[in-house]
Amino acid sequence: MARLLKFNIFRYNPQDPESTPHMESFVLEETDSMTLFIVLNRIREEQDPSLQFDFCCRAGICGSCGMVINGRPGLACHTKTKDLPDEITLLPLPVYQLVGDLSVDTGSWFRELYDTVESWIHTSKAFDPTAQEERMEDSMAEAIYELDRCIECGCCVAACGTARMRPDFLGAAGINKVGRFLIDPRDERTERDYFEIIGNDMGIFGCMGLLACEDVCPKHMPLQNQLGFLRRKMGITALKSFFKK
Amino acid sequence: MQTIYTDVLVVGAGLAGERAAIEAAEAGFSAICLSLVPSRRSHSSAAMGGMQAAMGNCAKGEGDCPDVHFADTVKGSDWGCDQEVARMFADRAPIEMRQLAYWGVPWGRVVPGKGTYYKGGKLYDKEEKEENRGLINSRDFGGTAKWRTCYVSDGTGHSVLYTIDNVCAKLGVEVHDKTESISLIHDGVTCFGAVARCLRTGELRVYLAKATVIATGGFGRIYPGTTNAVICDGGGHITALNTGVVPMGNMEAVQFHPTGIVPTEILVTEGCRGDGGTLLDVNEERFMHVYEPEKQELASRDVVARWMTHHIRQGKGVKSPYGDHLWLDIRHLGEKHITGKLREVYEICTSFLGVDPIHQLIPVRPTHHYSMGGVRTNKDGKAYGLSGLFSVGEASCWDMHGFNRLGGNSLAETVVAGGIVGKKIAEFLQGAEVTFNSSVIDAEVKKQQERIQNVISCKAGTENVFKVRTAMQDALFKGANIFRTKEGLEECVATLQDTLARARKVGLKSNGKGVNPELSAALKIEGQVKMALMLSVGALNRTESRGSHNREDYPARNDRDWLTRTLAYWKNENDDMPTLAYEAATEIFHIPPGDRGYGKSEIIKADTKAEEKG
């Protein structure tokens, strides 16, 4: 006999005046290779078709399905029930605006971030369609991709002590984004330019070093190293400009 | 009612849509992309392997050029593509790869010196030239004469989408995410924009635009098992077919990818085989070299998927609780390669299957993957039937893929076509004057409001939307799969007609307030069943086998009668069947129909007389 799993799920529809935030329980029999993707879709199709949650690729690639699973932010699609106890509590990610039930608005949060850190290559060169591409060492390309792998699921921000207290904190995902452009030789911004963006409490100096970001990152991004690297780099930039004055 | 005006409205914010929006924005026009999800979660992000472009930088790509790429594409399409379009694509692809490099894509680069590679499980030597150090590198993919697929590890789609979305942010292209277009505003001649439902509040909004672009990707979710994301549900196509005047092209051309994992149907990239992975059967023996001595595991996807299914039918599949499957073996590629160039594959296998591909075999079988068909456009991306309406990317039938697309050609198509069509949109806007008629807009809004009210109040009935959807998916899986027959397709069409009647009686169980997911599903179910009917009726009519469309009762490719593209219309909303028309597959032949060099089949030549067929 398979396990009977009890799911305690946060429910609230802000668009329905009669709805109030509460927890609701659903029971399902466990099946082989069951993931939270299968669980939530079965609950919607068999028990409550109004249940809101976000999935997209369901393969751990797109970052849609971040939620708090038994107290820990993670991707629901690749969370297997066999790794969980009989009772499972699902909550929406904190920090982000709630859309309803388990669905939150990560899109607006990240879109604002792109503008803040200007997450694009800054170059004075124009593209020449007739020219061969500029050369780059493969090891450099791999180093950039290593930092470009972030899927913006929001788990690191949801798990971050500073982000919970400071709404303007860029979070590990935001600071890592700066690191990605900082090492890219195509971006002509100087360390001084990057200091303007993250050399403050909204950026690298807001980090308290709790490092839950690294613990919960579903893509195993090297966030601890990145935060350390940028903290040193920005500290040195601050000192240099101090002595220049 | 909130009404938003923009020069260009792009429905969909994946690679094709955003790339087109960039062209419009760079020409000085305002552009808004609507998206079901934050743009970077679009399904483009899940494409792993890479983009085909004839760079010719790596040793195994030496001598490559757009002509060779073009020829591979035409053969891959089984001569079903528009050759002028395939030519435009192949010519432009290398420039687009360089453009992406300029914008920030960290392409894999050539490392000079001696190295080794695997093919068919055997090790070979190669040497990269010093003079090509640091140029864009390529890997091998199926159905190609050269190594031509540009890549970023196995996260190419992710990396390119993030780069393109960054450019959009820089240029001020707006993305309205969590917004779903539910109908086009048009007067039967001109498209004026769309009515959309906000997926944050459930409210309706009107978007008015001089040019509207459907770039919503594929529609794999009308099948029960697919590698496609859950958002690839045909929502954009439905708005087009509901106009009654815009046809869908080649809906019966559906690609099954050889390596969907079992269970869960998640894709592992063709790069696995491109990098030297092999397919094994129940006895852990290779079999593709027997069926395809030349191309082996790297024949085109339609051919490999067909032989795999054939091999399983011969009793050589591996039994599992999820049905028979075969094995993909990449163990010999080694840990460094698997955790580096195939990192996403490694993560998918470990986290979804509990399989370590460095030491274990990966269970795979052919799985629904790609829609060659879609909104039919001309070579400029203009949709047939309505002025001011465009379509680009997988959503469209532009048509460079014909009846089978090559791996790496669709991800490349998104940006190459996005660039080409985007330029044409900008040209269209230069001279465009559009008069918006408020009664047309008001009538469309009213119609949508009533439609929503009717499903909420169960006016037409209380059919359960999820059950109707399952009936549609099962009918297609049974009748319109890799191998097709007259009997199977007739049964499929009959079931779908019954399903259509049920779809028209769907009513909600829940209250429909706010961002109600049951309402979202209910609003598109009738359109989805109509698409399923276009697909199955098109397949039933096409009495030949071409590319991915395999009729067991008509095994020959028939160039005499079927060198054509199917155009499927849904002329009146209340019709029970689509109306089919046909046009020539291509106006211009650079390469006359011939043998593909793999997937050998009988060919009825164009100049065969009808009576000689016997």
Interface residues (C-beta under 8 A of the other chain):
Chain A: N13 P14 Q15 D16 D32 S33 T35 R44 E45 D48 P49 S50 L51 Q52 D54 F55 C56 C57 R58 A59 G60 I61 C62 G63 S64 H78 V99 G100 S103 D105 T106 G107 S108 F110 R111 Y114 D115 E118 S119 W120 I121 T123 K125 F127 P129 A131 Q132 E133 E134 R135 M136 E137 D138 M140 A141 E142 I144 Y145 D148 R149 I151 E152 D184 R186 D187
Chain B: V37 P38 S39 R40 R41 S42 H43 S45 A46 I95 M97 R98 Q99 A101 Y102 W103 G104 P106 W107 G108 R109 V110 V111 R133 G134 L135 I136 N137 V152 S153 G155 H158 S159 Y162 D165 N166 V167 A169 K170 V175 D177 K178 L199 R200 T201 G202 A229 V230 I231 P263 T264 I266 L267 P321 G340 E344 E347 I348 S351 F352 V465 F466 L508 K509 S510 N511 K513 G514 V515 N516 P517 E518
